[in-house]
Amino acid sequence: MNMMEALIAGGWLMVPLLGCSVVAVVIVIERLWTLRASRIAPQGLGQEVCALVDRGQVNLYWLESHSPLGGVLAAGLRNARLGHEQVRARFQEAATAVVHDMERFLSPLGTIASITPLIGLLGTVVGMIEVFAVIVASDGVERTADLAGGISRALVTTAAGLTVAIPALMFHRYFQRRVEDITVRLEEQAGQVVEFLAHYPGDLTLAERHEPQEDERQEADGRRAPRVKPS
């Protein structure tokens, strides 16, 4: 039995199962690309920020655009003058937003893992109802094709539901674990910056604006250059 024959044998309940499988594949690919520790919480960024603070070279614009972890650290640094507790509170609020973003689409993936076996079970029930309806008919013995169709629907939908649910459940658990690992890395690096600021003796110097690159500076200088009238 090829794929098309399985879809036909499964009946109309194969349509939602097929839709769930497509959505699950899209979510898995998107989360595999998005939930990368190197993109969300680059290793060593906390130490780099501490070194920049010590040299008075922290650019919050650069830090926010660097990574989600950079945005968390920038949120805390903006409140560094308000005290240690305010910095920690801002770190916590910003980290909560990052974790919420990392958990995006995990709930639909878990829902797919939960409902697809139930859809398959529904197909089993519908198929068995058709089988028994044929059996109780007066000419049930002669309608072997209808009997086979009902049994086929019962088996195909159950198998299809489990085929979608098992990988979806595996990836759902895997992504949950990855979110936990990245969250721990966020907390560790934010904690490094908090402790550094708590013992930092000098005044904190922060840059809020975007520093133009060399090409942008040259272009700006060219626009500001006076025009020389031809003689």
C-alpha positions in Angstrom: 0.0 0.0 0.0 1.5 3.3 -1.1 0.9 6.7 0.5 -2.0 7.6 -1.7 -3.8 4.3 -1.1 -3.3 4.7 2.6 -4.8 8.2 2.5 -7.8 6.9 0.6 -8.2 3.8 2.9 -8.1 6.0 6.0 -11.0 8.1 4.8 -11.7 11.7 5.8 -9.9 11.4 9.2 -6.6 11.3 7.3 -7.1 15.0 6.4 -6.7 16.3 9.9 -3.8 13.9 10.6 -2.1 15.1 7.4 -2.6 18.7 8.5 -1.2 18.0 12.0 1.9 16.3 10.4 2.6 19.3 8.2 2.3 21.7 11.1 4.5 19.6 13.3 7.2 19.4 10.7 7.2 23.2 10.2 7.4 23.8 14.0 10.2 21.3 14.4 12.3 22.9 11.6 11.6 26.4 12.9 12.5 25.6 16.5 15.7 23.7 15.5 16.9 26.8 13.7 15.7 29.3 16.4 16.7 27.4 19.6 20.4 27.6 19.1 22.5 28.4 22.2 25.1 30.2 20.1 22.3 32.6 18.8 20.4 33.2 22.0 23.1 33.1 24.7 26.6 33.2 23.2 29.3 31.7 25.4 31.5 34.3 27.0 29.3 37.4 26.4 28.9 38.0 30.1 32.7 38.2 30.6 33.1 40.4 27.5 30.5 42.8 28.9 32.3 42.9 32.3 35.5 43.7 30.5 33.8 46.5 28.4 32.3 48.0 31.6 35.7 48.0 33.2 37.1 49.9 30.2 34.0 52.2 30.0 33.3 51.0 26.4 29.8 49.5 26.8 27.5 50.4 23.8 24.0 49.4 24.7 22.9 49.6 21.1 25.5 47.1 20.0 24.6 44.9 23.1 20.9 44.8 22.3 21.4 43.9 18.7 24.0 41.3 19.5 21.7 38.5 20.9 18.8 38.0 23.2 21.3 37.6 26.0 22.7 40.9 25.1 19.2 42.5 25.3 18.9 41.0 28.8 22.2 42.4 29.9 21.5 45.8 28.4 18.2 46.0 30.3 20.0 45.5 33.5 22.8 47.9 32.8 20.4 50.7 32.1 19.3 50.4 35.7 22.8 50.0 37.2 22.6 53.4 39.0 19.4 52.4 40.8 21.1 49.7 42.8 22.0 46.0 42.9 18.4 44.8 43.4 17.0 46.9 40.5 19.6 45.4 38.2 18.7 41.9 39.2 15.0 42.6 38.8 15.5 44.0 35.3 17.6 41.0 34.4 14.8 38.7 35.6 12.1 40.5 33.7 14.1 40.6 30.4 15.1 36.9 30.8 11.4 36.0 31.4 10.6 37.6 28.0 13.4 35.7 26.3 12.2 32.4 27.8 8.7 33.1 26.7 9.9 33.6 23.2 11.9 30.4 23.3 8.8 28.4 24.3 6.8 29.8 21.3 5.1 27.0 19.3 6.0 24.3 21.9 2.4 24.3 23.1 0.9 23.6 19.7 3.6 20.9 19.2 2.6 19.2 22.4 -1.1 19.5 21.5 -0.4 17.7 18.2 1.4 15.0 20.1 -1.7 14.6 22.3 -4.5 14.7 19.8 -3.2 12.7 16.9 -3.5 9.4 18.7 -7.0 10.4 19.7 -7.8 11.1 16.0 -6.4 7.8 15.1 -8.5 6.1 17.8 -11.6 7.9 16.4 -10.8 6.4 13.0 -10.5 3.0 14.6 -14.0 3.4 16.2 -15.5 4.7 13.0 -14.0 1.8 11.0 -15.2 -0.8 13.5 -18.7 0.7 13.5 -18.8 0.3 9.7 -17.6 -3.3 10.1 -20.3 -4.2 12.6 -22.9 -2.4 10.5 -22.0 -4.7 7.6 -22.0 -7.8 9.8 -25.5 -7.2 11.1 -26.8 -6.5 7.6 -28.7 -9.3 5.9 -26.2 -9.7 3.2 -23.2 -9.2 5.4 -21.5 -12.4 4.3 -21.4 -11.3 0.7 -20.1 -7.7 1.4 -16.5 -8.7 2.2 -15.2 -5.5 0.4 -17.1 -3.3 2.8 -15.8 -5.4 5.8 -12.2 -5.0 4.5 -12.7 -1.3 4.0 -13.9 -0.7 7.6 -11.0 -2.8 9.0 -8.5 -1.0 6.8 -9.8 2.4 8.0 -9.5 1.3 11.6 -5.9 0.2 11.2 -4.6 2.9 8.9 -5.9 5.9 11.0 -4.5 4.4 14.2 -1.1 3.8 12.6 -1.1 7.3 11.0 -2.0 8.9 14.4 0.9 7.2 16.2 3.3 8.0 13.3 2.6 11.7 13.8 2.4 11.6 17.6 5.6 9.8 18.5 8.1 12.1 16.7 6.1 15.2 17.8 6.3 14.1 21.5 10.0 13.3 21.2 10.8 16.7 19.7 8.5 18.5 22.2 10.5 16.9 25.1 13.8 17.7 23.4 12.9 21.4 22.9 11.7 21.7 26.5 15.1 20.4 27.6 16.9 22.8 25.3 15.0 25.7 26.6 15.9 24.8 30.1 19.6 24.5 29.2 19.6 27.9 27.5 17.8 29.4 30.4 20.5 28.2 32.8 23.2 29.7 30.5 21.3 33.0 30.5 21.1 33.0 34.3 24.8 32.2 34.7 26.0 35.0 32.5 23.6 37.5 33.9 24.7 36.5 37.3 28.3 37.2 36.4 27.4 40.7 35.3 25.4 41.3 38.5 28.2 40.3 40.7 30.7 42.4 38.7 28.5 45.5 39.0 28.0 44.9 42.7 31.8 45.2 43.2 32.5 47.7 40.5 34.2 50.7 42.2 33.9 53.4 39.5 31.2 55.2 37.7 29.4 53.2 35.0 29.8 54.8 31.5 27.2 53.7 28.9 26.7 54.6 25.3 23.0 54.7 24.2 23.3 55.7 20.6 24.3 53.7 17.5 27.9 54.3 16.6 28.2 54.6 12.8 30.7 52.4 10.9 33.6 53.9 9.0 31.8 53.8 5.7 28.9 55.7 7.2 31.2 58.3 8.7 32.9 58.9 5.3 29.6 59.2 3.6 28.4 61.7 6.3 31.6 63.7 5.9 31.1 63.8 2.2 27.6 65.2 2.6 28.9 67.9 5.0 31.9 68.9 2.8 31.4 72.4 1.3 30.8 72.6 -2.4 33.3 74.6 -4.4 31.8 76.8 -7.1 33.5 76.6 -10.4 35.4 79.8 -11.4 
